[in-house]
Amino acid sequence: MPSVRADSYYKRNFTKNFLKMGYNQPMLRDNALEGQVIIITGGGSGLGKAMTTYFLQLGAKTVITSRNLDKLKKTAEELEESTGGEVLPLACDVRHYDQVEAMLQSTLEKFGKADVLVNNAAGNFISPTERLSANAFDTIIDIVLKGSKNCTLALGKHWIETKQEKLTVLNIVTTYAWTGSAYVVPSATAKAGVLAMTRSLAVEWAKYGIRTNAIAPGPFPTKGAWDRLLPGDLKEEFDMKKKIPLGRVGEHQELANLAAYLVSDFSAFVNGEVITIDGGEWLKGAGEFNMLEKIPEEMWDMLEMMIRSKKNK
């Protein structure tokens, strides 16, 4: 049964949300994730916190992990107070398999099970590759690829051994996982590996009742991550909205809605998919003639007249 606070949360917000539907509003019905235990790496801030918040609002119990336990505890208190849900904060450096195993054991001791793993922990910075030290490159690879592998392997082994049902791994990748990208080569390399792991395990582990999917977000600004990637005035210089056909960046609730759908029973037949949520950004960059949008209407009129005049000769 949902907690009293969670139930009152929905009664307060149902009419408001129903009458004001939009992309920044919750999507799924009340208690759509009731009974699920969801582990979110990097769940204490940014997009991880946004997903955790919505999972709690939908009735799930959550485990949030990162290396900073004090920050996790503050987040857990905040989210429990605002949603009425239950949050277990656990310090875990996903680069180390023994810490991942300890995190899983603590989850089992607290909740008795784990149903979903969201591999969200990540690291990134913008730099010409030749300026990177081998250690800097390794740091990103270890957090993103090795960390996702460690968590997926630990949970997968446990699930297969215990024959648990209705299990999901959701990986957060990026659109440049399949295109590559200059100046973020360690991240592109690592995310491409996570994407390959997603698709491979979707086939191999489906027989155990484990679905494996991924989300490839475009720009969803978070203060910490974007301040590191684009410090100072660079955020204005490289305005992400100008790269996106829809003319805006993503709202955190939009990503949380998609994540909640992919870990819910509503997506029970979705397996091995990577879903892009970027407003059309990567397609705009991929199309050879997409830059023609900069041509003014007057010039198109001139070009059309030139073409017609040639046809009439």
C-alpha positions as CSV (number, residue, x, y, z in Angstrom):
1,M,0.0,0.0,0.0
2,P,1.3,3.5,-0.7
3,S,2.3,5.6,2.3
4,V,-0.1,8.2,3.7
5,R,2.2,11.0,2.6
6,A,2.5,9.6,-0.9
7,D,-1.3,9.2,-1.1
8,S,-1.9,12.8,0.0
9,Y,0.7,14.0,-2.5
10,Y,-1.3,12.5,-5.3
11,K,-4.7,13.8,-4.0
12,R,-3.2,17.3,-3.9
13,N,-1.6,17.2,-7.3
14,F,-4.0,15.0,-9.4
15,T,-6.5,17.7,-10.4
16,K,-3.7,20.3,-11.0
17,N,-1.8,17.9,-13.2
18,F,-4.9,16.6,-15.0
19,L,-6.0,20.0,-15.9
20,K,-2.6,21.2,-16.9
21,M,-1.0,18.5,-19.0
22,G,2.2,19.1,-20.8
23,Y,5.7,17.9,-21.4
24,N,6.9,19.1,-18.0
25,Q,4.1,17.2,-16.2
26,P,4.2,13.7,-14.8
27,M,3.1,11.1,-17.3
28,L,2.3,7.8,-15.6
29,R,-0.7,6.9,-13.4
30,D,-0.4,7.0,-9.6
31,N,1.5,4.1,-8.1
32,A,2.7,2.8,-11.5
33,L,5.9,1.6,-9.8
34,E,4.5,0.5,-6.5
35,G,6.5,-2.4,-5.0
36,Q,9.6,-1.9,-7.1
37,V,13.0,-1.3,-5.7
38,I,15.1,0.8,-8.0
39,I,18.9,1.5,-7.7
40,I,20.0,4.7,-9.4
41,T,23.7,5.3,-9.6
42,G,24.5,9.0,-9.5
43,G,21.0,9.5,-8.1
44,G,21.8,12.3,-5.7
45,S,21.9,15.1,-8.1
46,G,21.0,16.3,-11.6
47,L,19.1,14.0,-13.9
48,G,19.6,11.1,-11.4
49,K,17.8,13.1,-8.7
50,A,15.0,14.0,-11.2
51,M,14.5,10.3,-12.0
52,T,14.7,9.3,-8.4
53,T,12.1,11.9,-7.5
54,Y,9.6,10.6,-10.0
55,F,10.2,7.0,-9.2
56,L,9.3,7.8,-5.6
57,Q,6.2,9.7,-6.6
58,L,5.1,6.6,-8.5
59,G,5.4,4.4,-5.4
60,A,8.9,2.8,-5.8
61,K,11.5,2.5,-3.1
62,T,14.8,3.8,-4.2
63,V,18.5,3.4,-3.6
64,I,20.8,6.3,-4.6
65,T,24.5,6.0,-4.8
66,S,27.6,8.1,-5.4
67,R,30.9,8.7,-3.6
68,N,29.6,11.6,-1.5
69,L,27.5,10.1,1.3
70,D,26.8,13.4,3.0
71,K,25.3,14.8,-0.2
72,L,23.3,11.6,-0.7
73,K,21.9,11.8,2.9
74,K,20.7,15.4,2.4
75,T,19.1,14.4,-0.9
76,A,17.4,11.4,0.7
77,E,16.0,13.5,3.5
78,E,14.7,16.1,1.0
79,L,13.1,13.5,-1.3
80,E,11.5,11.5,1.5
81,E,10.0,14.7,2.9
82,S,8.6,15.9,-0.4
83,T,7.3,12.6,-1.8
84,G,6.6,10.4,1.3
85,G,8.7,7.7,-0.3
86,E,11.6,5.7,1.0
87,V,15.2,6.4,0.0
88,L,18.3,4.4,0.9
89,P,21.5,6.5,0.4
90,L,24.7,4.4,-0.1
91,A,28.2,5.5,-0.7
92,C,29.6,3.5,-3.7
93,D,32.4,4.1,-6.1
94,V,31.1,2.2,-9.1
95,R,34.7,1.8,-10.4
96,H,35.3,-0.8,-7.8
97,Y,33.4,-4.1,-8.0
98,D,33.7,-4.9,-4.3
99,Q,32.0,-1.6,-3.5
100,V,29.2,-2.4,-5.9
101,E,28.7,-5.8,-4.4
102,A,28.6,-4.2,-0.9
103,M,26.0,-1.7,-2.2
104,L,23.8,-4.6,-3.5
105,Q,24.1,-6.4,-0.3
106,S,23.0,-3.4,1.7
107,T,20.1,-3.0,-0.7
108,L,19.0,-6.6,-0.1
109,E,19.3,-6.2,3.7
110,K,17.1,-3.1,3.6
111,F,14.5,-4.0,1.0
112,G,14.9,-7.7,0.4
113,K,15.3,-7.3,-3.3
114,A,16.2,-5.0,-6.2
115,D,14.1,-4.9,-9.4
116,V,15.7,-2.2,-11.5
117,L,19.2,-0.8,-12.1
118,V,19.6,2.6,-13.6
119,N,23.2,3.1,-14.7
120,N,23.3,6.9,-14.5
121,A,26.7,7.7,-12.9
122,A,28.9,9.5,-15.4
123,G,31.9,11.8,-15.8
124,N,32.9,14.1,-18.6
125,F,34.9,17.2,-19.6
126,I,35.6,19.0,-22.8
127,S,39.2,18.9,-23.9
128,P,41.3,18.4,-27.0
129,T,42.3,14.7,-26.7
130,E,46.0,15.4,-27.0
131,R,45.8,17.5,-23.9
132,L,44.5,14.6,-21.8
133,S,46.7,12.5,-19.6
134,A,46.3,8.7,-19.7
135,N,44.9,8.9,-16.2
136,A,42.2,11.5,-17.2
137,F,41.1,9.3,-20.1
138,D,41.0,6.3,-17.8
139,T,38.9,8.1,-15.2
140,I,36.0,8.6,-17.6
141,I,36.2,5.1,-19.0
142,D,36.3,3.7,-15.5
143,I,33.2,5.6,-14.2
144,V,31.1,5.3,-17.3
145,L,31.9,1.9,-18.9
146,K,33.6,0.0,-16.1
147,G,31.1,1.4,-13.6
148,S,28.1,0.4,-15.7
149,K,29.7,-3.0,-16.3
150,N,30.3,-3.6,-12.6
151,C,26.7,-2.7,-11.6
152,T,25.1,-4.6,-14.4
153,L,27.2,-7.7,-13.7
154,A,26.6,-7.7,-10.0
155,L,22.9,-7.3,-10.3
156,G,22.7,-9.7,-13.3
157,K,24.5,-12.4,-11.5
158,H,22.2,-12.0,-8.4
159,W,19.0,-11.9,-10.5
160,I,20.0,-15.0,-12.5
161,E,21.0,-17.0,-9.4
162,T,17.8,-16.1,-7.5
163,K,15.5,-16.5,-10.5
164,Q,13.8,-13.2,-9.8
165,E,11.2,-12.0,-12.4
166,K,10.4,-8.7,-14.1
167,L,13.9,-7.1,-14.0
168,T,15.2,-4.1,-15.9
169,V,18.6,-2.5,-16.6
170,L,18.3,1.1,-17.9
171,N,21.5,2.7,-19.2
172,I,21.9,6.4,-19.7
173,V,24.0,6.9,-22.8
174,T,24.2,9.8,-25.3
175,T,23.6,10.4,-29.0
176,Y,27.3,10.6,-29.7
177,A,27.5,7.0,-28.6
178,W,26.9,6.0,-32.2
179,T,28.3,9.0,-34.0
180,G,31.3,9.8,-31.9
181,S,32.2,13.4,-31.0
182,A,35.4,15.4,-31.0
183,Y,36.6,16.9,-27.7
184,V,34.7,14.4,-25.5
185,V,36.5,11.3,-26.8
186,P,36.7,9.4,-23.5
187,S,33.0,9.9,-22.9
188,A,32.1,8.9,-26.5
189,T,34.3,5.8,-26.2
190,A,32.8,4.8,-22.9
191,K,29.2,5.5,-23.9
192,A,29.6,3.5,-27.1
193,G,30.7,0.5,-25.0
194,V,27.7,0.9,-22.7
195,L,25.4,1.0,-25.8
196,A,27.0,-2.2,-27.2
197,M,26.5,-3.8,-23.8
198,T,22.9,-2.7,-23.7
199,R,22.0,-4.3,-27.0
200,S,24.1,-7.5,-26.4
201,L,22.6,-8.3,-23.0
202,A,19.1,-7.5,-24.3
203,V,19.4,-10.7,-26.3
204,E,21.6,-12.8,-24.0
205,W,19.7,-12.1,-20.7
206,A,16.1,-11.9,-22.0
207,K,15.7,-15.6,-21.2
208,Y,16.2,-14.7,-17.6
209,G,13.4,-12.1,-17.6
210,I,15.9,-9.2,-17.7
211,R,15.1,-6.3,-20.1
212,T,18.0,-4.0,-21.1
213,N,17.3,-0.6,-22.6
214,A,19.0,2.8,-22.9
215,I,18.1,6.5,-23.1
216,A,20.2,8.9,-25.2
217,P,19.5,12.4,-23.9
218,G,20.3,15.6,-25.6
219,P,20.8,18.8,-23.7
220,F,19.1,18.6,-20.3
221,P,21.0,21.4,-18.4
222,T,22.1,20.6,-14.8
223,K,24.1,23.2,-13.0
224,G,27.0,21.0,-11.9
225,A,27.6,19.2,-15.1
226,W,27.1,22.1,-17.4
227,D,29.2,24.4,-15.3
228,R,32.1,21.9,-15.7
229,L,31.6,21.4,-19.4
230,L,30.9,25.0,-20.3
231,P,32.3,27.3,-17.6
232,G,31.9,31.1,-17.5
233,D,30.6,32.8,-20.7
234,L,30.9,29.6,-22.8
235,K,27.3,28.7,-22.0
236,E,26.2,31.8,-23.8
237,E,28.7,31.4,-26.6
238,F,27.6,27.9,-27.4
239,D,23.8,28.2,-26.8
240,M,22.5,24.6,-27.1
241,K,19.0,25.8,-28.0
242,K,20.3,27.0,-31.4
243,K,21.3,23.5,-32.3
244,I,17.9,22.0,-31.6
245,P,15.1,22.0,-34.2
246,L,12.5,22.4,-31.4
247,G,14.3,25.5,-30.2
248,R,14.7,24.6,-26.5
249,V,16.5,22.3,-24.2
250,G,14.9,19.4,-22.3
251,E,13.0,19.6,-19.0
252,H,14.1,17.1,-16.4
253,Q,10.5,15.8,-16.0
254,E,10.5,14.8,-19.6
255,L,13.5,12.5,-19.1
256,A,12.0,11.2,-15.8
257,N,8.8,10.4,-17.6
258,L,10.6,8.3,-20.2
259,A,12.8,6.6,-17.6
260,A,9.7,5.7,-15.5
261,Y,8.0,4.2,-18.6
262,L,11.0,2.1,-19.5
263,V,11.3,0.6,-16.0
264,S,7.5,0.0,-15.7
265,D,5.4,-2.9,-16.8
266,F,3.9,-0.6,-19.5
267,S,7.1,-1.2,-21.6
268,A,7.2,-5.0,-21.0
269,F,7.8,-5.7,-24.7
270,V,10.6,-3.0,-25.1
271,N,14.0,-4.7,-25.0
272,G,17.3,-3.7,-26.5
273,E,16.2,-0.2,-27.5
274,V,18.0,3.1,-27.2
275,I,15.5,5.9,-27.2
276,T,16.7,9.4,-28.2
277,I,15.2,12.4,-26.4
278,D,17.0,15.4,-27.8
279,G,14.5,17.5,-29.8
280,G,16.0,16.4,-33.1
281,E,19.5,17.7,-32.2
282,W,21.6,14.9,-33.6
283,L,19.6,14.5,-36.7
284,K,20.0,18.2,-37.4
285,G,23.8,17.8,-37.2
286,A,23.8,14.6,-39.3
287,G,21.9,15.9,-42.3
288,E,24.3,17.1,-45.1
289,F,22.1,20.0,-46.2
290,N,20.6,20.9,-42.9
291,M,22.6,24.1,-42.8
292,L,20.4,25.4,-45.6
293,E,17.9,26.5,-42.9
294,K,20.0,29.7,-42.6
295,I,19.1,30.7,-46.2
296,P,16.5,33.6,-46.0
297,E,13.2,33.4,-47.8
298,E,14.2,36.1,-50.3
299,M,17.2,33.9,-51.4
300,W,14.9,30.9,-51.8
301,D,12.7,33.0,-54.1
302,M,15.7,34.0,-56.2
303,L,16.9,30.4,-56.4
304,E,13.4,29.2,-57.4
305,M,13.2,31.9,-60.2
306,M,16.7,30.8,-61.5
307,I,15.6,27.2,-61.6
308,R,12.4,28.0,-63.4
309,S,14.2,30.2,-65.9
310,K,16.6,27.5,-66.8
311,K,13.7,25.0,-67.3
312,N,12.0,27.4,-69.7
313,K,15.0,27.7,-72.0
